[in-house]
Amino acid sequence: MIDHNFCARTIDVYLARLLFIQFAVTTSPLFDYIGAPSSILTVLFFLVSMSFIGFYVADVSRRYILFSCVIFSIFIFFAIYWGDFKLGFYPIYFIQSLIIFSSLSFLGVKLFARYMFFYMFLIVFFSVLSSIYFLLGGGPLFSILNTDGRINNMYLLSFSNSNNGFLIRPSGSFDEAGALSFHLCMILAFRRMTGQNNKFDLPVLFMGFVTLSLAHLVFSFMYFLSLIKNIKSFFQYLFIFFIVVSSSLFFLKDTSIGSYAQSRMTINEDGSLRGDSRSGLISNAFSKIDSSILFAGIDSKCMTSYSDCVRKYGAMGENPISPLIFMGVILSLPYYMFLIILVTFPRGTGNKIIGLSIALLFMQRPYFYHIGYTMWVALLLIYLFGKHRVSNQN
């Protein structure tokens, strides 16, 4: 007799591991550099995972399959419209993630989250060690080129493409420090939202400050707010946050790290924040808005070959206006609906704060269909729409 419970557990393990391995592989610039493009790897992982689900999973939700087919059909239409066949493959990672997460039990989702947490802990821990290595005089072990042309140096156990001579912003296995911070914040947010957070989450969150990301600072503050259950805990967490931040600033004020962090939070004469890299992008994106881009976006290259898009139109990505400019109203609508879902669907005050913090992260990095990032979109949609929803309402 077949043990169906055992089979279900086995399927959960295989699918969770497959999606985790795919994330680790396709988000690293190393594989693109050695001639294994993340887009090709994504297609291969897609074929393997869909074949596995087709053979072994019998209860895939029809609504998610239907939704995936609708998304894929719309992209095929716009691929024909633009004459850009790459556009047809653009939502594959999103569709794959959506179907896999809808096939997993909640135990499978928790297993995936456990893999991701351990992986991100190792990445950020190695990043801290690599920063210390650089401060002690260590140089790059080797260098690669990111897909956007920037040089990415390996310092001991972490990449970094930001080196101002006395400090690096480590990016772990990712292409830049902001990506490391984003994915670290996402796994911590998901663990908090699903009640899986424990005493290890806060130390991991604080290690993320090694990225010197302003978004990480904002997320950390909101994460602390989400932990507040009453007035006593409010002052308790506020005191902890204040002590950690003020102590760090005091001990680092005369160091290169302190000087760099202070410079990123300095107010310019025009009132802008010196560490703000988004204002110019938003301004350029706004300047491109007109009726001609509303249907299909400004150019398919802004989705399939961003470097070509930048050369032609200037940089205008990484802001909440760019999906509308790049994709038009129809293709960008799911992104804006996702932001609304994040701030309205979570249950409980703490989870609503976490939902808002995730929305802010995706406003800074609006990568709804992008490799790596869209996995979080699919996971949150599956969770928030009920299949894996639990009673954590803090």
ABEGO torsion letter per residue (X at the ends): XBBAAAAAAAAAAAAAAAAAAAAAAAABAAAAAAGBBAAAAAAAAAAAAAAAAAAABAABBAAAAAAAAAAAAAAAAAAAAAGBAAAAAAAAAAAAAAAAAAABBAAAAAAAAAAAAAAAAAAAAAAAAAAAAAAAGBBBABBBBBAAGBBBBBBGABBBABBAGABBBBAEABABAAAAAAAAAAAAAAAAAAGABBAAAAAAAAAAAAAGBAAAAAAAAAAAAAABABAAAAAAAAAAAAAAAAAAAAAAAABAAAAAAAAAABBBAAGBBAABAAAAAAAAAAAABBAAAAAAEABAAAAABAAAAAAAAEBABGBAAAAAAAAEAAAAAAAAAAAAAAAAABBEAAAAAAAAAAAAAAAABBBAABBGAAAAAAAAAAAAAGAABBABAX
